């Protein structure tokens, strides 16, 4: 199984290959800088001496690294720490969350591209919408590049990087292997935009972006599945705090798992896929028709309960195989809240519970429509500063 590789564009973190870390001569210092940034993110106000104790680095090394981060404007001295004895009070350190802007794109719906600007703590500074219009293929790449260049030009702080949550299948290098809605096949979007923009760029599948956001900003667990329900259905999988990409970059593509033999025809060519049951258009279509399983009449509650069970059918084998302890579901709250999520949770529990493992928590996301943007921002922060 392949996990996400850390992008190498201006990264302070070491590169990963197939989930294993490979060292290069310049990686040691970048890794140490990332350790310091992560420590200060976890516990603002640490002194240089406390950083040395927590990281295992020498005081001289810490002093040098902190000086470099202060010179870069990323860290600032803030007040003094309590002193246990005589002598000069120790000075606490904090990340300057306002030091850089991170620009994030959610392009899952090309007609309504969402563009967010975030600070280093994931605080939203602005969100706007734009459109790629009818552009497809290379024209869509060019149009996206123009939007990103304009966002960089309009930023009033230095830009740390640009993160993009894309529809379709995206590999660990940011190549879009397939995104039918944009006419993309084997498009090296990350490399193309990094060259065009001159800043670090991360491109990942939108469901994976949402999973990263849950981990970084939504209180998500290190071993979890994040299901995204929009016009399609996808999932991002976190194992040990890292995104699972898969050998074919298709880990989490649960939307085209068959959950009803002989069911509705799916755009992928099969019949009875999960997407034909729980995508937003499918749910709305079933609710308008009032049709439950088997085509018989059903109430809104019955239809949503059956849809939740269908999601549980797809999730239960994955939960059991990977031993994850949390499933987070994102999508329209009016459809998913209540009987849908309860039914999904009940079926997962029914099919996976044993004396060897506790029930998996199934809950709705608290991140709303920001999940993909926050996830794209979080991957830029990780790839450039080493902050998870």
DADA-V943218 format. One record per residue. N is the residue number from 1. RES is the residue in one small letter. SS is DSSP state (helix for helix, strand for strand, loop for the rest). PSI is psi in radians with two decimals (* if undefined). OMEGA is omega as a letter, one per 30 degrees, with the letter a starting at -180 (* if undefined). Layout:
n=N res=RES ss=SS psi=PSI omega=OMEGA
n=N res=RES ss=SS psi=PSI omega=OMEGA
This chain:
n=1 res=x ss=loop psi=2.35 omega=a
n=2 res=x ss=loop psi=2.34 omega=l
n=3 res=x ss=strand psi=2.96 omega=a
n=4 res=x ss=loop psi=2.38 omega=l
n=5 res=x ss=loop psi=2.55 omega=l
n=6 res=x ss=loop psi=2.17 omega=l
n=7 res=x ss=loop psi=2.59 omega=a
n=8 res=x ss=loop psi=0.12 omega=a
n=9 res=x ss=loop psi=1.66 omega=l
n=10 res=x ss=loop psi=0.39 omega=a
n=11 res=x ss=loop psi=2.51 omega=l
n=12 res=x ss=loop psi=-0.26 omega=a
n=13 res=x ss=loop psi=2.83 omega=l
n=14 res=x ss=loop psi=2.67 omega=l
n=15 res=x ss=loop psi=2.61 omega=l
n=16 res=x ss=strand psi=2.46 omega=l
n=17 res=x ss=strand psi=1.98 omega=a
n=18 res=x ss=loop psi=0.51 omega=l
n=19 res=x ss=loop psi=-0.12 omega=l
n=20 res=x ss=strand psi=2.55 omega=a
n=21 res=x ss=strand psi=2.28 omega=l
n=22 res=x ss=loop psi=2.27 omega=a
n=23 res=x ss=loop psi=2.50 omega=l
n=24 res=x ss=loop psi=2.82 omega=a
n=25 res=x ss=loop psi=-0.66 omega=a
n=26 res=x ss=loop psi=-0.09 omega=a
n=27 res=x ss=helix psi=-0.51 omega=a
n=28 res=x ss=helix psi=-0.83 omega=a
n=29 res=x ss=helix psi=-0.73 omega=l
n=30 res=x ss=helix psi=-0.68 omega=l
n=31 res=x ss=helix psi=-0.72 omega=l
n=32 res=x ss=helix psi=-0.69 omega=l
n=33 res=x ss=helix psi=-0.72 omega=l
n=34 res=x ss=helix psi=-0.68 omega=l
n=35 res=x ss=helix psi=-0.73 omega=l
n=36 res=x ss=helix psi=-0.80 omega=l
n=37 res=x ss=helix psi=-0.73 omega=l
n=38 res=x ss=helix psi=-0.70 omega=l
n=39 res=x ss=helix psi=-0.74 omega=l
n=40 res=x ss=helix psi=-0.50 omega=l
n=41 res=x ss=helix psi=-0.71 omega=l
n=42 res=x ss=helix psi=-0.63 omega=a
n=43 res=x ss=loop psi=1.44 omega=l
n=44 res=x ss=loop psi=2.56 omega=l
n=45 res=x ss=loop psi=-0.02 omega=l
n=46 res=x ss=loop psi=2.52 omega=l
n=47 res=x ss=loop psi=3.00 omega=l
n=48 res=x ss=helix psi=-0.71 omega=a
n=49 res=x ss=helix psi=-0.70 omega=l
n=50 res=x ss=helix psi=-0.65 omega=l
n=51 res=x ss=helix psi=-0.73 omega=l
n=52 res=x ss=helix psi=-0.76 omega=a
n=53 res=x ss=helix psi=-0.73 omega=a
n=54 res=x ss=helix psi=-0.57 omega=a
n=55 res=x ss=helix psi=-0.34 omega=a
n=56 res=x ss=loop psi=0.06 omega=l
n=57 res=x ss=loop psi=2.72 omega=a
n=58 res=x ss=loop psi=2.76 omega=l
n=59 res=x ss=helix psi=-0.64 omega=l
n=60 res=x ss=helix psi=-0.77 omega=l
n=61 res=x ss=helix psi=-0.78 omega=l
n=62 res=x ss=helix psi=-0.78 omega=l
n=63 res=x ss=helix psi=-0.72 omega=a
n=64 res=x ss=helix psi=-0.79 omega=a
n=65 res=x ss=helix psi=-0.76 omega=l
n=66 res=x ss=helix psi=-0.70 omega=l
n=67 res=x ss=helix psi=-0.71 omega=l
n=68 res=x ss=helix psi=-0.72 omega=a
n=69 res=x ss=helix psi=-0.60 omega=l
n=70 res=x ss=helix psi=-0.76 omega=l
n=71 res=x ss=helix psi=-0.59 omega=l
n=72 res=x ss=loop psi=-0.09 omega=l
n=73 res=x ss=loop psi=0.22 omega=a
n=74 res=x ss=loop psi=-0.42 omega=a
n=75 res=x ss=strand psi=2.55 omega=l
n=76 res=x ss=strand psi=2.67 omega=l
n=77 res=x ss=strand psi=2.34 omega=a
n=78 res=x ss=strand psi=1.81 omega=l
n=79 res=x ss=strand psi=-2.90 omega=a
n=80 res=x ss=strand psi=2.60 omega=l
n=81 res=x ss=loop psi=2.64 omega=l
n=82 res=x ss=loop psi=2.40 omega=a
n=83 res=x ss=loop psi=2.39 omega=a
n=84 res=x ss=loop psi=-0.09 omega=a
n=85 res=x ss=loop psi=-2.97 omega=a
n=86 res=x ss=loop psi=2.93 omega=l
n=87 res=x ss=loop psi=3.08 omega=a
n=88 res=x ss=loop psi=2.28 omega=l
n=89 res=x ss=loop psi=2.48 omega=l
n=90 res=x ss=loop psi=2.58 omega=a
n=91 res=x ss=strand psi=2.24 omega=l
n=92 res=x ss=strand psi=2.74 omega=a
n=93 res=x ss=strand psi=2.54 omega=l
n=94 res=x ss=strand psi=2.62 omega=l
n=95 res=x ss=strand psi=2.36 omega=l
n=96 res=x ss=loop psi=1.65 omega=a
n=97 res=x ss=loop psi=-0.34 omega=l
n=98 res=x ss=loop psi=0.21 omega=a
n=99 res=x ss=loop psi=-0.48 omega=a
n=100 res=x ss=loop psi=2.74 omega=l
n=101 res=x ss=strand psi=2.49 omega=l
n=102 res=x ss=strand psi=2.26 omega=a
n=103 res=x ss=strand psi=2.28 omega=a
n=104 res=x ss=strand psi=2.48 omega=l
n=105 res=x ss=strand psi=2.42 omega=l
n=106 res=x ss=strand psi=1.88 omega=a
n=107 res=x ss=loop psi=0.40 omega=a
n=108 res=x ss=loop psi=-0.55 omega=l
n=109 res=x ss=loop psi=1.69 omega=a
n=110 res=x ss=helix psi=-0.47 omega=a
n=111 res=x ss=helix psi=-0.40 omega=a
n=112 res=x ss=helix psi=1.19 omega=l
n=113 res=x ss=strand psi=2.33 omega=l
n=114 res=x ss=strand psi=2.34 omega=a
n=115 res=x ss=strand psi=2.08 omega=l
n=116 res=x ss=strand psi=2.60 omega=l
n=117 res=x ss=strand psi=2.23 omega=a
n=118 res=x ss=strand psi=2.69 omega=l
n=119 res=x ss=loop psi=-3.08 omega=a
n=120 res=x ss=loop psi=-0.19 omega=l
n=121 res=x ss=loop psi=0.09 omega=a
n=122 res=x ss=loop psi=0.21 omega=l
n=123 res=x ss=loop psi=2.28 omega=a
n=124 res=x ss=strand psi=2.24 omega=l
n=125 res=x ss=strand psi=-0.62 omega=l
n=126 res=x ss=strand psi=2.72 omega=l
n=127 res=x ss=strand psi=2.32 omega=l
n=128 res=x ss=strand psi=2.92 omega=l
n=129 res=x ss=strand psi=2.66 omega=l
n=130 res=x ss=strand psi=-3.03 omega=a
n=131 res=x ss=loop psi=2.50 omega=l
n=132 res=x ss=loop psi=0.00 omega=l
n=133 res=x ss=loop psi=-2.39 omega=a
n=134 res=x ss=loop psi=0.14 omega=a
n=135 res=x ss=loop psi=2.38 omega=l
n=136 res=x ss=loop psi=2.84 omega=l
n=137 res=x ss=loop psi=-2.37 omega=a
n=138 res=x ss=helix psi=-0.55 omega=l
n=139 res=x ss=helix psi=-0.63 omega=l
n=140 res=x ss=helix psi=-0.66 omega=l
n=141 res=x ss=helix psi=-0.81 omega=a
n=142 res=x ss=helix psi=-0.74 omega=a
n=143 res=x ss=helix psi=-0.70 omega=l
n=144 res=x ss=helix psi=-0.70 omega=l
n=145 res=x ss=helix psi=-0.67 omega=l
n=146 res=x ss=helix psi=-0.74 omega=l
n=147 res=x ss=helix psi=-0.74 omega=a
n=148 res=x ss=helix psi=-0.72 omega=l
n=149 res=x ss=helix psi=-0.70 omega=l
n=150 res=x ss=helix psi=-0.68 omega=l
n=151 res=x ss=helix psi=-0.69 omega=l
n=152 res=x ss=helix psi=-0.76 omega=a
n=153 res=x ss=helix psi=-0.55 omega=a
n=154 res=x ss=helix psi=-0.15 omega=a
n=155 res=x ss=loop psi=2.46 omega=l
n=156 res=x ss=loop psi=0.15 omega=l
n=157 res=x ss=loop psi=2.79 omega=l
n=158 res=x ss=loop psi=2.46 omega=a
n=159 res=x ss=strand psi=2.15 omega=l
n=160 res=x ss=strand psi=-0.63 omega=l
n=161 res=x ss=strand psi=3.10 omega=a
n=162 res=x ss=strand psi=2.14 omega=l
n=163 res=x ss=strand psi=2.46 omega=a
n=164 res=x ss=strand psi=2.15 omega=l
n=165 res=x ss=strand psi=1.99 omega=a
n=166 res=x ss=strand psi=2.60 omega=l
n=167 res=x ss=loop psi=2.90 omega=l
n=168 res=x ss=loop psi=-2.87 omega=a
n=169 res=x ss=strand psi=2.15 omega=a
n=170 res=x ss=strand psi=2.26 omega=a
n=171 res=x ss=loop psi=-3.12 omega=a
n=172 res=x ss=loop psi=-0.21 omega=l
n=173 res=x ss=loop psi=0.13 omega=l
n=174 res=x ss=loop psi=0.34 omega=l
n=175 res=x ss=loop psi=2.24 omega=l
n=176 res=x ss=strand psi=1.84 omega=a
n=177 res=x ss=strand psi=-0.62 omega=l
n=178 res=x ss=strand psi=2.20 omega=l
n=179 res=x ss=strand psi=1.57 omega=a
n=180 res=x ss=helix psi=-0.66 omega=a
n=181 res=x ss=helix psi=-0.41 omega=l
n=182 res=x ss=helix psi=0.04 omega=a
n=183 res=x ss=loop psi=0.55 omega=a
n=184 res=x ss=strand psi=2.31 omega=l
n=185 res=x ss=strand psi=2.12 omega=l
n=186 res=x ss=strand psi=0.85 omega=l
n=187 res=x ss=strand psi=2.03 omega=l
n=188 res=x ss=loop psi=1.18 omega=a
n=189 res=x ss=helix psi=-0.74 omega=a
n=190 res=x ss=helix psi=-0.82 omega=a
n=191 res=x ss=helix psi=-0.72 omega=a
n=192 res=x ss=helix psi=-0.77 omega=a
n=193 res=x ss=helix psi=-0.60 omega=l
n=194 res=x ss=helix psi=-0.72 omega=l
n=195 res=x ss=helix psi=-0.69 omega=a
n=196 res=x ss=helix psi=-0.67 omega=a
n=197 res=x ss=helix psi=-0.45 omega=a
n=198 res=x ss=loop psi=0.34 omega=l
n=199 res=x ss=loop psi=2.81 omega=l
n=200 res=x ss=strand psi=2.43 omega=l
n=201 res=x ss=strand psi=2.40 omega=l
n=202 res=x ss=strand psi=2.24 omega=l
n=203 res=x ss=strand psi=2.27 omega=l
n=204 res=x ss=strand psi=2.82 omega=l
n=205 res=x ss=strand psi=2.51 omega=a
n=206 res=x ss=helix psi=-0.63 omega=l
n=207 res=x ss=helix psi=-0.64 omega=l
n=208 res=x ss=helix psi=-0.64 omega=l
n=209 res=x ss=helix psi=-0.77 omega=l
n=210 res=x ss=helix psi=-0.67 omega=l
n=211 res=x ss=helix psi=-0.70 omega=l
n=212 res=x ss=helix psi=-0.66 omega=l
n=213 res=x ss=helix psi=-0.70 omega=l
n=214 res=x ss=helix psi=-0.71 omega=a
n=215 res=x ss=helix psi=-0.76 omega=a
n=216 res=x ss=helix psi=-0.66 omega=a
n=217 res=x ss=helix psi=-0.17 omega=a
n=218 res=x ss=loop psi=0.19 omega=l
n=219 res=x ss=loop psi=0.33 omega=a
n=220 res=x ss=loop psi=2.68 omega=a
n=221 res=x ss=loop psi=2.90 omega=a
n=222 res=x ss=loop psi=-0.44 omega=l
n=223 res=x ss=loop psi=1.75 omega=a
n=224 res=x ss=strand psi=2.82 omega=l
n=225 res=x ss=strand psi=2.31 omega=l
n=226 res=x ss=strand psi=2.00 omega=a
n=227 res=x ss=strand psi=2.30 omega=l
n=228 res=x ss=strand psi=2.13 omega=a
n=229 res=x ss=strand psi=1.92 omega=l
n=230 res=x ss=loop psi=-2.28 omega=l
n=231 res=x ss=loop psi=-0.35 omega=l
n=232 res=x ss=loop psi=-2.99 omega=l
n=233 res=x ss=strand psi=2.22 omega=l
n=234 res=x ss=strand psi=2.97 omega=l
n=235 res=x ss=strand psi=2.55 omega=l
n=236 res=x ss=strand psi=2.42 omega=a
n=237 res=x ss=strand psi=2.20 omega=l
n=238 res=x ss=strand psi=2.23 omega=l
n=239 res=x ss=strand psi=2.14 omega=a
n=240 res=x ss=loop psi=0.49 omega=l
n=241 res=x ss=loop psi=0.10 omega=l
n=242 res=x ss=strand psi=2.56 omega=l
n=243 res=x ss=strand psi=2.36 omega=l
n=244 res=x ss=strand psi=2.08 omega=a
n=245 res=x ss=loop psi=-0.75 omega=a
n=246 res=x ss=loop psi=2.70 omega=a
n=247 res=x ss=loop psi=-0.65 omega=a
n=248 res=x ss=loop psi=0.25 omega=a
n=249 res=x ss=loop psi=0.40 omega=a
n=250 res=x ss=loop psi=0.30 omega=l
n=251 res=x ss=loop psi=2.34 omega=l
n=252 res=x ss=loop psi=0.01 omega=l
n=253 res=x ss=loop psi=1.25 omega=a
n=254 res=x ss=helix psi=-0.15 omega=a
n=255 res=x ss=helix psi=-0.40 omega=a
n=256 res=x ss=helix psi=0.47 omega=l
n=257 res=x ss=loop psi=2.27 omega=a
n=258 res=x ss=strand psi=2.20 omega=l
n=259 res=x ss=loop psi=0.02 omega=l
n=260 res=x ss=loop psi=1.85 omega=l
n=261 res=x ss=loop psi=2.28 omega=a
n=262 res=x ss=loop psi=0.27 omega=a
n=263 res=x ss=loop psi=-2.92 omega=a
n=264 res=x ss=loop psi=2.59 omega=l
n=265 res=x ss=strand psi=2.38 omega=a
n=266 res=x ss=loop psi=2.71 omega=l
n=267 res=x ss=loop psi=-0.32 omega=l
n=268 res=x ss=loop psi=-0.19 omega=l
n=269 res=x ss=loop psi=-0.30 omega=l
n=270 res=x ss=loop psi=3.05 omega=l
n=271 res=x ss=strand psi=2.47 omega=l
n=272 res=x ss=loop psi=0.42 omega=l
n=273 res=x ss=strand psi=2.73 omega=l
n=274 res=x ss=loop psi=-0.66 omega=a
n=275 res=x ss=helix psi=-0.54 omega=l
n=276 res=x ss=helix psi=-0.15 omega=l
n=277 res=x ss=helix psi=-0.77 omega=a
n=278 res=x ss=helix psi=0.03 omega=l
n=279 res=x ss=loop psi=2.76 omega=a
n=280 res=x ss=helix psi=-0.80 omega=l
n=281 res=x ss=helix psi=-0.68 omega=a
n=282 res=x ss=helix psi=-0.75 omega=l
n=283 res=x ss=helix psi=-0.79 omega=a
n=284 res=x ss=helix psi=-0.66 omega=l
n=285 res=x ss=helix psi=-0.76 omega=l
n=286 res=x ss=helix psi=-0.68 omega=a
n=287 res=x ss=helix psi=-0.68 omega=l
n=288 res=x ss=helix psi=-0.69 omega=a
n=289 res=x ss=helix psi=-0.35 omega=a
n=290 res=x ss=loop psi=0.48 omega=a
n=291 res=x ss=strand psi=2.22 omega=l
n=292 res=x ss=loop psi=-2.96 omega=l
n=293 res=x ss=helix psi=2.36 omega=a
n=294 res=x ss=helix psi=0.03 omega=l
n=295 res=x ss=helix psi=-0.04 omega=l
n=296 res=x ss=loop psi=2.87 omega=l
n=297 res=x ss=strand psi=2.54 omega=l
n=298 res=x ss=loop psi=2.63 omega=l
n=299 res=x ss=loop psi=2.93 omega=l
n=300 res=x ss=helix psi=-0.80 omega=a
n=301 res=x ss=helix psi=-0.73 omega=a
n=302 res=x ss=helix psi=-0.71 omega=a
n=303 res=x ss=helix psi=-0.78 omega=a
n=304 res=x ss=helix psi=-0.60 omega=l
n=305 res=x ss=helix psi=-0.75 omega=l
n=306 res=x ss=helix psi=-0.67 omega=l
n=307 res=x ss=helix psi=-0.73 omega=l
n=308 res=x ss=helix psi=-0.69 omega=l
n=309 res=x ss=helix psi=-0.64 omega=l
n=310 res=x ss=helix psi=-0.69 omega=l
n=311 res=x ss=helix psi=-0.76 omega=l
n=312 res=x ss=helix psi=-0.65 omega=l
n=313 res=x ss=helix psi=-0.74 omega=a
n=314 res=x ss=helix psi=-0.59 omega=a
n=315 res=x ss=helix psi=-0.60 omega=a
n=316 res=x ss=helix psi=-0.83 omega=l
n=317 res=x ss=helix psi=-0.60 omega=l
n=318 res=x ss=helix psi=-0.77 omega=l
n=319 res=x ss=helix psi=-0.79 omega=a
n=320 res=x ss=helix psi=-0.74 omega=a
n=321 res=x ss=helix psi=-0.67 omega=a
n=322 res=x ss=helix psi=-0.19 omega=l
n=323 res=x ss=loop psi=0.71 omega=l
n=324 res=x ss=loop psi=2.67 omega=a
n=325 res=x ss=loop psi=0.21 omega=l
n=326 res=x ss=strand psi=2.41 omega=l
n=327 res=x ss=strand psi=2.21 omega=l
n=328 res=x ss=strand psi=2.29 omega=a
n=329 res=x ss=strand psi=2.26 omega=l
n=330 res=x ss=strand psi=2.49 omega=a
n=331 res=x ss=loop psi=-2.90 omega=a
n=332 res=x ss=loop psi=2.07 omega=a
n=333 res=x ss=helix psi=-0.64 omega=a
n=334 res=x ss=helix psi=-0.43 omega=l
n=335 res=x ss=helix psi=-0.58 omega=a
n=336 res=x ss=helix psi=-0.46 omega=a
n=337 res=x ss=loop psi=2.45 omega=l
n=338 res=x ss=loop psi=-2.13 omega=a
n=339 res=x ss=helix psi=-0.55 omega=l
n=340 res=x ss=helix psi=-0.98 omega=a
n=341 res=x ss=helix psi=-0.60 omega=l
n=342 res=x ss=helix psi=-0.75 omega=l
n=343 res=x ss=helix psi=-0.69 omega=l
n=344 res=x ss=helix psi=-0.77 omega=a
n=345 res=x ss=helix psi=-0.75 omega=a
n=346 res=x ss=helix psi=-0.72 omega=a
n=347 res=x ss=helix psi=-0.69 omega=l
n=348 res=x ss=helix psi=-0.79 omega=l
n=349 res=x ss=helix psi=-0.80 omega=a
n=350 res=x ss=helix psi=-0.67 omega=a
n=351 res=x ss=helix psi=-0.17 omega=a
n=352 res=x ss=helix psi=-0.26 omega=a
n=353 res=x ss=loop psi=2.42 omega=l
n=354 res=x ss=strand psi=3.02 omega=l
n=355 res=x ss=loop psi=-0.17 omega=a
n=356 res=x ss=loop psi=-0.28 omega=a
n=357 res=x ss=strand psi=2.59 omega=l
n=358 res=x ss=loop psi=2.87 omega=l
n=359 res=x ss=loop psi=2.53 omega=l
n=360 res=x ss=loop psi=2.32 omega=l
n=361 res=x ss=strand psi=2.29 omega=l
n=362 res=x ss=strand psi=2.10 omega=a
n=363 res=x ss=strand psi=2.87 omega=l
n=364 res=x ss=strand psi=2.59 omega=l
n=365 res=x ss=loop psi=2.55 omega=l
n=366 res=x ss=loop psi=0.05 omega=a
n=367 res=x ss=loop psi=-0.20 omega=l
n=368 res=x ss=helix psi=-2.51 omega=a
n=369 res=x ss=helix psi=-0.08 omega=a
n=370 res=x ss=helix psi=-0.11 omega=a
n=371 res=x ss=helix psi=-0.84 omega=a
n=372 res=x ss=helix psi=-0.74 omega=l
n=373 res=x ss=helix psi=-0.81 omega=l
n=374 res=x ss=helix psi=-0.67 omega=l
n=375 res=x ss=helix psi=-0.74 omega=l
n=376 res=x ss=helix psi=-0.70 omega=l
n=377 res=x ss=helix psi=-0.69 omega=a
n=378 res=x ss=helix psi=-0.61 omega=l
n=379 res=x ss=helix psi=-0.55 omega=l
n=380 res=x ss=helix psi=-0.76 omega=l
n=381 res=x ss=helix psi=-0.73 omega=l
n=382 res=x ss=helix psi=-0.79 omega=a
n=383 res=x ss=helix psi=-0.46 omega=a
n=384 res=x ss=helix psi=-0.61 omega=a
n=385 res=x ss=helix psi=-0.23 omega=l
n=386 res=x ss=loop psi=0.30 omega=a
n=387 res=x ss=loop psi=2.12 omega=a
n=388 res=x ss=loop psi=* omega=*
